[in-house]
Amino acid sequence: MQDEKTLASIFGQASILDVLFVSPKVLLKDLPKDERDAFIVVLENPDFSLEGLSKGDAYTDLFKIGDDEYLYERNPEAKKADVTHLTGPVGLIASCYHLEQTLRAHESLVTVQMDDNYLDSVKNADRVEKGETKTPITYILCGFLHDIGKKWCGQTNKDGEISSYGHAQCSAYVANQWLKKTQLVDSRTRKIIVAAIYGHDLIKKWNPDGPEKVEEYQELLREIFDDDDEANTKVRKLTEAIADADAGVTKIVYDGPREVEYELSWEHFSKDNGEIEEKKKEISADEYEKLLKRAVKIIADNFPQKS
């Protein structure tokens, strides 16, 4: 007997055309009815807040087993290995790539890096210093939304960590639905953002889907934008910008029980030759806390917050 469909398995097979043009009722038709209905509630209620990344909603509450305790179902490999499922708070992303543990912390890291990287690329440093240059909302949206699907696609894997198969497609789908509902950007810009979020993991050298998936994605982009070179260039730049900012905590240095330093790791895209280079940097615990606080301000300054 086949396992029931999950959000991870459905989104893991979704093309960029599915993400942009297929309605929730059709795309999610094979999901158990209670899960389908609950996720549609999520799609109908945009939440552009960092608090929302760690807060229960109609979908996550289906897996609630106690106060701030949620069950993370096992993926197929974990079931075969008879690994015990993990439990934890909403937005748990604990793995060797994400020692920051939570989706809220990760999206904060990436949003700040998107902001920093854009401002670093601006030629006129004086204007940046005076606050006359601001990072476009497209970059902030991509940073905040790029992994949001991990909130709903997270599963226990065979190593006893959280993995999130299908999260990029799910993130892109949520972004598309929320941006249509809020109209924060125009239709063309929405499609560019959604396409960039969809592709941000595909272009990485560790991409498990292989070159065929990348080629299909690029071919469909040409169809979506009707050979609009400007739109395709914007998708490429935003996709690379996300990947270039997609840092996770891969090492924590302790002084006794106290965390004193964090190592961040990500993949940098060379603007000269397109090569991918692994990057690392160390920041103190104080710098890390300041970064998380700065993310709160960036999000609040750019997006309408729920009262």
C-alpha positions as CSV (number, residue, x, y, z in Angstrom):
1,M,0.0,0.0,0.0
2,Q,1.4,3.4,-1.0
3,D,1.9,6.0,1.7
4,E,-0.5,8.9,1.7
5,K,0.6,12.0,-0.1
6,T,2.2,14.7,2.0
7,L,2.9,18.4,1.3
8,A,6.6,17.4,0.8
9,S,5.8,14.7,-1.8
10,I,3.3,16.9,-3.7
11,F,5.6,20.0,-3.8
12,G,8.6,17.9,-4.5
13,Q,7.1,17.0,-7.9
14,A,5.6,20.5,-8.7
15,S,7.0,22.4,-11.7
16,I,7.3,26.1,-11.8
17,L,4.1,26.1,-14.0
18,D,2.3,24.2,-11.2
19,V,3.5,26.7,-8.7
20,L,2.4,29.8,-10.7
21,F,-0.8,28.6,-12.3
22,V,-2.4,25.7,-10.5
23,S,-5.1,26.4,-7.9
24,P,-4.6,25.0,-4.3
25,K,-7.7,22.7,-4.6
26,V,-6.2,21.1,-7.8
27,L,-2.6,21.0,-6.7
28,L,-3.4,19.6,-3.3
29,K,-6.2,17.3,-4.3
30,D,-4.4,14.1,-3.2
31,L,-3.6,15.4,0.3
32,P,-5.8,14.1,3.1
33,K,-8.8,16.4,3.3
34,D,-8.1,17.9,6.7
35,E,-4.5,18.7,5.7
36,R,-5.7,20.2,2.4
37,D,-8.3,22.4,4.0
38,A,-5.9,23.5,6.7
39,F,-3.1,24.5,4.2
40,I,-5.6,26.4,2.1
41,V,-6.4,28.5,5.3
42,V,-2.7,29.2,5.5
43,L,-2.6,30.3,1.9
44,E,-5.5,32.6,2.4
45,N,-4.0,34.3,5.4
46,P,-0.6,36.0,4.6
47,D,1.7,36.6,7.5
48,F,4.8,38.6,6.7
49,S,6.1,38.5,10.2
50,L,9.1,36.7,11.8
51,E,6.8,35.7,14.7
52,G,4.6,33.8,12.2
53,L,7.6,31.5,11.4
54,S,7.5,30.1,14.9
55,K,3.8,30.3,15.6
56,G,1.2,27.6,15.1
57,D,-1.4,27.9,12.3
58,A,-4.2,25.9,10.9
59,Y,-1.9,23.4,9.3
60,T,0.8,22.9,11.9
61,D,-1.8,22.6,14.6
62,L,-2.9,19.3,13.0
63,F,0.5,17.9,14.3
64,K,0.4,19.6,17.8
65,I,1.0,17.1,20.6
66,G,1.5,19.4,23.6
67,D,2.4,22.9,24.6
68,D,4.7,24.3,21.9
69,E,5.4,20.7,20.9
70,Y,4.7,19.4,17.3
71,L,5.3,16.1,15.7
72,Y,7.6,15.9,12.6
73,E,6.5,12.9,10.6
74,R,9.2,10.6,9.2
75,N,10.1,10.8,5.5
76,P,10.1,7.5,3.5
77,E,13.8,6.7,4.3
78,A,13.3,7.3,8.0
79,K,10.4,4.9,8.0
80,K,12.5,2.2,6.4
81,A,15.2,2.8,8.9
82,D,12.6,2.8,11.7
83,V,14.0,6.1,13.0
84,T,11.9,7.7,15.8
85,H,10.2,10.9,14.7
86,L,11.4,14.2,16.1
87,T,9.2,16.5,18.1
88,G,9.8,20.2,18.8
89,P,8.5,23.8,18.2
90,V,7.0,25.1,15.0
91,G,9.7,25.9,12.4
92,L,12.3,23.4,13.6
93,I,15.0,22.9,11.0
94,A,17.7,21.3,13.1
95,S,20.4,19.6,11.1
96,C,24.2,19.8,10.6
97,Y,23.6,22.6,8.1
98,H,21.3,24.5,10.4
99,L,22.6,24.6,14.0
100,E,20.6,27.8,14.4
101,Q,17.8,25.2,14.8
102,T,14.8,27.4,13.9
103,L,13.3,28.7,10.7
104,R,12.9,32.1,12.2
105,A,16.6,32.4,12.9
106,H,17.5,31.2,9.5
107,E,15.2,33.5,7.6
108,S,16.6,36.4,9.7
109,L,20.1,35.5,8.8
110,V,19.3,35.3,5.1
111,T,17.2,38.5,5.1
112,V,20.0,40.5,6.7
113,Q,22.6,39.0,4.2
114,M,20.3,39.9,1.3
115,D,20.2,43.5,2.6
116,D,24.0,43.6,3.2
117,N,24.9,42.1,-0.1
118,Y,22.7,44.4,-2.1
119,L,24.0,47.5,-0.3
120,D,27.6,46.3,-0.7
121,S,27.0,46.1,-4.5
122,V,25.8,49.7,-4.7
123,K,28.6,51.9,-6.1
124,N,27.9,55.1,-4.2
125,A,29.0,54.3,-0.7
126,D,28.2,57.9,0.5
127,R,24.5,57.5,-0.5
128,V,24.4,54.2,1.5
129,E,25.9,55.9,4.5
130,K,23.4,58.7,4.4
131,G,20.5,56.2,4.1
132,E,19.6,57.5,0.6
133,T,19.8,54.0,-0.8
134,K,17.5,51.2,0.2
135,T,17.5,47.6,-0.7
136,P,14.5,46.9,-3.1
137,I,11.6,45.0,-1.6
138,T,12.1,42.2,-4.1
139,Y,15.4,41.3,-2.3
140,I,13.8,41.5,1.1
141,L,10.8,39.4,0.0
142,C,13.1,36.7,-1.5
143,G,15.2,36.6,1.7
144,F,12.2,36.3,4.0
145,L,10.2,33.9,1.8
146,H,12.9,31.7,0.3
147,D,12.6,28.9,2.8
148,I,9.2,29.6,4.3
149,G,7.9,26.2,3.1
150,K,10.1,24.5,5.6
151,K,7.5,25.4,8.2
152,W,5.1,22.9,6.6
153,C,7.4,20.5,4.8
154,G,9.8,19.6,7.6
155,Q,10.1,15.9,8.2
156,T,12.4,13.6,10.3
157,N,15.0,12.0,8.1
158,K,17.0,8.7,8.5
159,D,19.8,10.6,10.3
160,G,17.3,11.8,13.0
161,E,17.5,15.4,11.6
162,I,15.0,17.6,10.0
163,S,14.9,17.6,6.2
164,S,12.5,19.5,4.0
165,Y,12.1,17.9,0.6
166,G,9.9,20.1,-1.6
167,H,10.4,23.2,0.5
168,A,11.7,25.4,-2.3
169,Q,8.6,24.7,-4.4
170,C,6.3,25.0,-1.4
171,S,8.0,28.4,-0.5
172,A,7.5,29.6,-4.1
173,Y,3.8,28.5,-4.0
174,V,3.1,30.3,-0.7
175,A,4.9,33.4,-2.0
176,N,2.8,33.3,-5.1
177,Q,-0.5,33.0,-3.2
178,W,0.4,35.6,-0.5
179,L,1.7,38.1,-3.0
180,K,-1.4,37.8,-5.2
181,K,-3.5,38.3,-2.1
182,T,-1.6,41.3,-0.7
183,Q,-0.5,42.9,-4.0
184,L,2.7,44.1,-2.5
185,V,4.2,43.9,-6.0
186,D,2.8,43.9,-9.5
187,S,2.0,40.7,-11.4
188,R,5.3,40.5,-13.4
189,T,7.5,41.2,-10.4
190,R,5.5,38.5,-8.4
191,K,6.3,35.9,-11.1
192,I,10.0,36.9,-11.1
193,I,10.2,36.6,-7.3
194,V,8.3,33.2,-7.3
195,A,10.6,31.9,-10.0
196,A,13.7,32.9,-8.1
197,I,12.5,31.3,-4.9
198,Y,11.6,28.1,-6.8
199,G,15.1,28.0,-8.4
200,H,17.3,29.0,-5.4
201,D,18.2,25.4,-4.5
202,L,18.3,24.0,-8.0
203,I,21.3,26.1,-9.0
204,K,23.5,24.8,-6.1
205,K,26.2,22.3,-6.8
206,W,24.7,19.8,-4.3
207,N,21.3,19.9,-5.9
208,P,20.0,16.3,-5.7
209,D,17.6,16.6,-8.6
210,G,20.3,16.7,-11.2
211,P,20.8,18.9,-14.4
212,E,17.6,17.6,-16.0
213,K,15.5,19.4,-13.4
214,V,17.5,22.6,-13.9
215,E,17.1,22.4,-17.7
216,E,13.3,21.9,-17.4
217,Y,13.1,24.9,-15.1
218,Q,15.0,27.1,-17.4
219,E,13.0,26.0,-20.4
220,L,9.7,26.7,-18.6
221,L,11.0,30.2,-17.5
222,R,11.4,31.1,-21.2
223,E,7.8,29.9,-21.8
224,I,6.5,31.9,-18.8
225,F,8.2,35.1,-19.7
226,D,7.9,34.7,-23.4
227,D,11.6,35.2,-24.0
228,D,11.5,38.5,-22.0
229,D,15.3,38.9,-21.6
230,E,14.9,41.5,-18.9
231,A,12.7,39.3,-16.8
232,N,14.9,36.2,-17.2
233,T,17.9,38.3,-16.2
234,K,16.1,39.5,-13.1
235,V,15.2,35.9,-12.2
236,R,18.8,34.8,-12.6
237,K,20.1,37.7,-10.5
238,L,17.6,37.2,-7.7
239,T,18.1,33.4,-7.7
240,E,21.9,33.9,-7.4
241,A,21.3,36.6,-4.7
242,I,19.3,34.1,-2.6
243,A,21.9,31.4,-2.9
244,D,24.6,33.9,-2.1
245,A,22.9,34.9,1.1
246,D,21.6,31.5,2.1
247,A,23.8,31.1,5.2
248,G,23.3,28.5,8.0
249,V,25.1,28.0,11.3
250,T,27.4,25.1,10.9
251,K,29.5,25.4,14.0
252,I,29.0,26.8,17.5
253,V,31.9,27.6,19.8
254,Y,31.2,27.3,23.6
255,D,32.8,28.7,26.7
256,G,31.5,26.2,29.2
257,P,27.7,26.2,28.6
258,R,27.7,29.7,27.0
259,E,27.6,30.1,23.2
260,V,30.3,32.6,22.3
261,E,30.9,32.3,18.5
262,Y,29.0,31.0,15.4
263,E,30.4,29.9,12.1
264,L,28.2,30.7,9.1
265,S,28.5,28.8,5.8
266,W,27.0,29.4,2.4
267,E,27.8,29.2,-1.3
268,H,29.0,32.3,-3.1
269,F,28.4,33.0,-6.8
270,S,31.3,34.7,-8.6
271,K,30.1,37.7,-10.7
272,D,33.2,37.2,-12.9
273,N,32.9,33.6,-13.9
274,G,29.8,32.1,-12.4
275,E,31.8,29.7,-10.3
276,I,30.5,28.6,-6.9
277,E,32.7,29.0,-3.9
278,E,32.1,27.8,-0.4
279,K,32.2,30.7,2.1
280,K,32.5,30.8,5.8
281,K,32.7,33.6,8.4
282,E,32.7,33.7,12.2
283,I,30.6,36.1,14.2
284,S,30.4,36.6,18.0
285,A,27.3,35.7,19.9
286,D,26.7,39.4,20.5
287,E,26.9,40.1,16.7
288,Y,24.6,37.2,16.1
289,E,22.0,38.6,18.5
290,K,22.3,42.1,16.9
291,L,21.7,40.5,13.5
292,L,18.5,38.8,14.6
293,K,17.2,42.1,16.0
294,R,18.1,43.9,12.8
295,A,16.0,41.4,10.8
296,V,13.0,42.3,12.9
297,K,13.4,45.9,11.9
298,I,14.0,45.1,8.2
299,I,10.8,43.0,8.1
300,A,8.7,45.5,10.0
301,D,9.9,48.4,7.7
302,N,9.1,46.5,4.5
303,F,5.9,44.5,5.1
304,P,2.5,45.3,6.7
305,Q,2.3,43.6,10.1
306,K,-0.8,42.0,11.6
307,S,-2.3,44.1,14.4
